Amino acid sequence: MAKNKNKAKKLQRDIKRREKKKQLKQMVKLEKSILLGVYDNYMKEMSEHEKLKDFMYLGSFNTEPIYMLHDLGKNVGMTKDGSISVKIEVYVVDEEFLSKMDTYKVAKGQNEESRIYNRETINSPYGPIEVYFFNASNDILRANVKVN
């Protein structure tokens, strides 16, 4: 019976060590994580939300009424020149995902004037978050946009 007790204690220690290692790995991963705010077709129930399925959803909030949404056809763009509050969902993402988003949303135009979106940091109830703003300074894009 003493052998079984020793085996049980050793097994418990091994389990605790594994759990501690797992927690440390998660902490390191969280340190490298970024909070991303989405307001467009990446939100729940929308067409591109599937790309966020592997990331932790923190919650949503409504911004101050200082923004404007623009109808871009298949998507929507937010600018800072308005008077509406926008619902934003916040996700914990990694650098790799954010880099892919930058490639898709920002890097379409190499210089700032030709980009469709610019990524900026705004404050949220969850802390600073990254959000993609529509580049309304692009005259070609602005000419083809409907304001909501």
C-alpha positions in Angstrom: 0.0 0.0 0.0 2.9 2.4 0.7 4.2 1.8 -2.9 0.8 2.8 -4.2 0.8 6.0 -2.1 4.2 6.9 -3.3 3.2 6.3 -6.9 0.1 8.4 -6.5 2.1 11.3 -4.9 4.7 11.1 -7.8 1.9 11.1 -10.3 0.3 14.2 -8.7 3.7 16.0 -8.7 4.1 15.1 -12.4 0.6 16.4 -13.2 1.3 19.7 -11.3 4.7 20.1 -13.1 2.9 19.6 -16.5 0.2 22.1 -15.5 2.7 24.6 -14.4 4.6 24.3 -17.7 1.4 24.6 -19.7 0.5 27.8 -17.7 4.0 29.2 -18.3 3.6 28.6 -22.1 0.2 30.3 -22.1 1.7 33.3 -20.2 4.5 33.6 -22.8 2.0 33.3 -25.6 -0.2 36.0 -24.0 2.8 38.3 -23.7 3.2 38.1 -27.4 -0.5 38.5 -28.1 -2.2 41.6 -29.5 -5.8 42.8 -28.9 -7.5 43.3 -32.2 -10.8 45.2 -32.5 -13.1 44.3 -35.4 -16.3 46.1 -36.6 -16.7 44.8 -40.1 -17.2 41.4 -41.7 -14.9 39.8 -39.1 -17.5 40.1 -36.4 -19.5 37.1 -35.1 -22.1 35.9 -37.6 -20.3 37.7 -40.5 -18.6 36.2 -43.6 -15.0 36.5 -42.4 -15.5 35.6 -38.8 -14.2 32.1 -39.4 -10.7 33.5 -39.6 -10.9 34.4 -35.9 -12.3 31.1 -34.7 -9.0 30.0 -33.1 -8.6 33.2 -31.1 -10.0 34.2 -27.8 -13.0 36.5 -27.8 -12.8 39.0 -25.0 -16.1 40.8 -25.5 -17.5 43.8 -27.3 -18.0 47.5 -26.5 -19.4 50.6 -28.1 -17.0 53.4 -29.0 -17.5 57.1 -28.2 -19.7 58.7 -30.9 -16.7 60.1 -32.9 -16.6 57.7 -35.9 -18.2 57.3 -39.3 -18.9 54.0 -41.1 -18.6 53.9 -44.9 -20.2 51.3 -47.2 -17.4 49.7 -49.2 -19.6 47.2 -51.0 -18.5 43.8 -49.5 -17.1 45.5 -46.4 -17.4 48.6 -44.3 -14.7 51.1 -43.3 -14.5 53.3 -40.2 -13.1 56.8 -40.1 -12.6 59.3 -37.3 -14.6 62.1 -38.8 -18.1 61.3 -37.6 -20.5 61.3 -34.8 -21.6 57.7 -34.4 -20.7 55.1 -31.9 -19.5 51.8 -33.4 -19.8 48.3 -31.9 -16.4 46.7 -31.8 -15.6 43.1 -30.9 -12.2 42.4 -29.3 -10.0 39.3 -29.9 -6.7 38.2 -28.6 -4.6 37.4 -31.7 -1.0 36.6 -32.4 1.6 38.5 -34.4 1.3 36.1 -37.3 -2.4 36.7 -37.7 -2.0 40.5 -37.4 0.7 40.4 -40.0 -1.7 38.5 -42.4 -4.4 41.1 -41.7 -1.9 43.9 -42.4 -1.0 42.2 -45.7 -4.7 42.0 -46.7 -5.9 45.3 -45.4 -2.9 47.7 -45.3 -0.2 46.5 -47.7 -2.5 46.8 -50.8 -1.0 50.2 -51.1 2.7 50.6 -50.4 2.5 54.3 -49.6 0.1 55.7 -47.0 -2.0 57.6 -49.5 -2.8 54.5 -51.6 -3.7 52.2 -48.7 -7.3 51.1 -48.2 -6.9 50.8 -44.4 -4.4 52.0 -41.8 -4.0 50.2 -38.5 -4.0 52.3 -35.4 -4.3 51.8 -31.7 -7.3 53.1 -29.8 -8.3 52.7 -26.1 -11.0 50.2 -25.1 -12.4 48.8 -21.8 -9.9 45.9 -22.5 -6.9 48.1 -22.8 -5.3 49.4 -26.0 -6.5 47.6 -29.1 -5.5 47.6 -32.8 -8.2 48.7 -35.2 -8.2 49.1 -39.0 -9.4 52.6 -40.2 -10.6 53.2 -43.7 -8.2 55.5 -45.5 -10.5 58.3 -46.5 -7.6 60.4 -47.7 -7.4 58.2 -50.8 -9.3 60.3 -53.4 -9.9 57.3 -55.6 -11.4 55.2 -52.8 -13.4 58.1 -51.4 -15.1 58.8 -54.7 -16.6 55.3 -54.7 -17.9 55.1 -51.1 -21.3 55.5 -49.7 -21.6 57.1 -46.2 -23.8 55.4 -43.7 
